[in-house]
Amino acid sequence: MKQRTKQEAEQMVSEMMAATATGQTWQAWLDKAERLPATIEFPCGEVDNPLLLGLIWRWRSEGLLDSPTPIKAGEKLAANGLEYKFSVPTTLPLALMAYRCLTPFRRALFT
């Protein structure tokens, strides 16, 4: 998977949001996008983000938040070096929803 730049990720979010304008467009976008794998990375401190509660609950119930890993020096997640991160393999729509809710500079999207 390739890490997406801020501009690429924000363009993907914009396309998703534009697709919600009509039900038919949304369904067509979702039918295509839900088959695409994606990974969202964020520091463990973001699990308290109230905008992510539904996704956090789902990912915890699927066992995807059981093994945080250390944040490496080259990763730009605006962490103080002591924090760990979650790397969650999911579908593109869920990754984009999470990306939209995460604090800027504390998120990374891979597709």
N, C-alpha and C positions, 0 to 999 in steps of 0.2 A: 504494500500500500504506500501511497505517496502522501506526504503531509501537504495540505492545501495552505496557500498563503491566506492572509486575512482577506484580501480582495476576492480571491476565488471562493472562500467559504461564505463571505457575505453575499456574493452573487448567487450562490446556491440557495441561501436562505431567502433572498429576494424572489427567486424563481418559485420557491415553495410557497411563499406568502402570496404571490401573484396568482398562483394556481387555486388558492382558496376563494378567489373572487366568484367563481361559479362552481357549482357542484360537479358538473360534467368535466370541467378542466381539472379540478382537484382529483377526481377519481382516475382520470387518465394519467395524471402525474404520479399519483400514489401507486397505481398498478405497475408502473415502470420502476419507480424508485424503491419500493419496498423489497424488491429482489436484489438490490445493490448493497453489498456489504460496506460497512464503514466502521471506523473506530473513533471514539471521542476520548480525549485525555484531559484530565483536570486534577488539581491538587485535592488531597483528601479533605481539606477544610471546606471545600465547596459542597459537601454532603449536607451541610446545614442551610444551604441556599433554599429558601421557601419556594422558589419558582421551580425547583427540581424535585420536589417531594414525590410526585407520582412516578417519575422515572427512577429515582433512587429506590423506591419501594419495589418496583418491578425488577430492577437489576439485582437488588439484594435477594429477592425471592428466587431469582435464576442463578444465584451463586456467582455473579459477575463482579461483586465488590468484596470478595473474600481475600484477595491477595494484592495489596498495594505494593508498589515498587518505589525505590528511592528516585528522587528527581536528580538527574545528572546535570552537571554544570552547564552544558551546552543547550539544555532545554529551556525555552523561554516561557515559563509558566508563572512568572512573578512570585516565586516562592523564596523564602529566606534561606534555603539550603538544608533546612532541618526537616522539611515537609516531605511526605510521600505523595504519590499520585496513583490514580486509578486509570487504567487503560481498558475501556469497555468496548468489546466487539459487539456491534449491533447492526441495525439496518440504517440506510441513509436518512429516512424520515425522522427516526428517533434521534440520531446523531445531530441532525440539523436543529431539532427542537431543543435539545440540550445546549448546543452551541449558542443558540439565540438567548438562552436564559443565563448562561455562565458569564461571570465577570470578564470583561475584556482583559486580555493579557494573561488570563488564567485558564486558557483553553487551547486545544489543538485538535484539528480535524484531519483524519486520514481517510482516503477513499482509494 
